[in-house]
Amino acid sequence: MIDVSRRTFMAGIAALTAAFAVKTARAAGVVPSFGPLKQVTAGELSIGYAEAGLAQGPAVILLHGWPYDIQSYAEVAPLLADAGYRVIVPYLRGYGTTRLISPETPRNGQQSVLGVDVIALMDALKIEKAVLGGYDWGARTADIVAALWPERVKALVSVSGYLIGSRAVNAKPLSPQGELAWWYQFYFATERGRAGYEANRKEFNKLIWRTASPKWTFDDATYERSAQSFDNPDHVAIVIHNYRWRLGVAEGEARFDPLEAKLEAGPLIAVPTITMEGDSNGAPHPAPAAYQGKFSGRYEHRLIEGGIGHNMPQEAPVAFAQAIKDVDRF
């Protein structure tokens, strides 16, 4: 018989120890970083990724959002590696060292293709099943994989909950305040927006960082470590296509229509799930009450306080890592 109270106590001690270690490292000016990155051919991509932990450990795949990159998990990965996990942190298509192999492949950012990319990565690395975690684009992608390929997902941590999109819903106007929050999406729908993002992507994305996490006091060096990933030659095309596709002003590829039809129906997610939200998330996000019914398996929601914004793993790495470990035990 498992002594639940003892296990809970030990987990609490481990979390406090991890929090102290992260705080001490930050106070000392230690810059979190990954070791040498790896590269693997996966489907139509050559995917760049960081890996930490034992190759034989249970797999965790951590997915970043826009406009961020793998550095969001630089403090999360060692916490999970120390707990015995094999941690995989890939660059999404259009970021960092990930490349589309053929110049003939459309620079597609529609939601289903990102899920297909994750399955291709898992196949390439011979990972049968993994715990998935993500925020922003990464949370949506993790949700998609959990919904469409539940047999490949042991458990899920999703910041801002259920983010699988519906183009029919997106076609309906929001309140004026709601539309204002999505200003960049409408900007990207114009040729001026595409040209502006091409010319000013680093300044643009720093603005998004500040508005999405208004209480996060990141420095220029922290931002620049991630901003390098936006120099990917396909970054602008994929980002612009993603937001135009959402609004229905750009089409996806017909080969993904069957997957998109399933996603348009708003499928339930049955795998064990923890959803999270920061108390100072400045980006558009749904209220937990709006999506809790979309998770039909064991489920828990956590509000992380202390001025935590949109980039949950980088702003609150201990809380995010703890959620991964906890959901794995559900």
Buried (B, 14 or more C-beta within 10 A) or exposed (E): EEEEEEEEEEBEEBBEEBBEBBEEBEEEEEEBEBEEBBEBEBBBBBBBBBBBBEEEBBBBBBBBBBBBBBBBBBBBBBBBBBBEBBBBBBBBBBBBBBBBEEEEBBBBBBBBBBBBBBBBBBEBBEBEBBBBBBBBBBBBBBBBBBBBBBEBBBBBBBBBBBBBBBBEEBEEEEEEEEEEBBEBBBBBBEEEBBEBBEEEBBEBBBEBBBBBBEEBEBEEEBBEBBBEBBEBEBBBBBBBBBBBBBBEEBEBEEEBEEBBEBBBEBBBBBBBBBBBBBEBBBBBBEEBEEBBEBBEBEBBBBEBEEBBBBBBBBBBBBBBBBBBBBBBEB
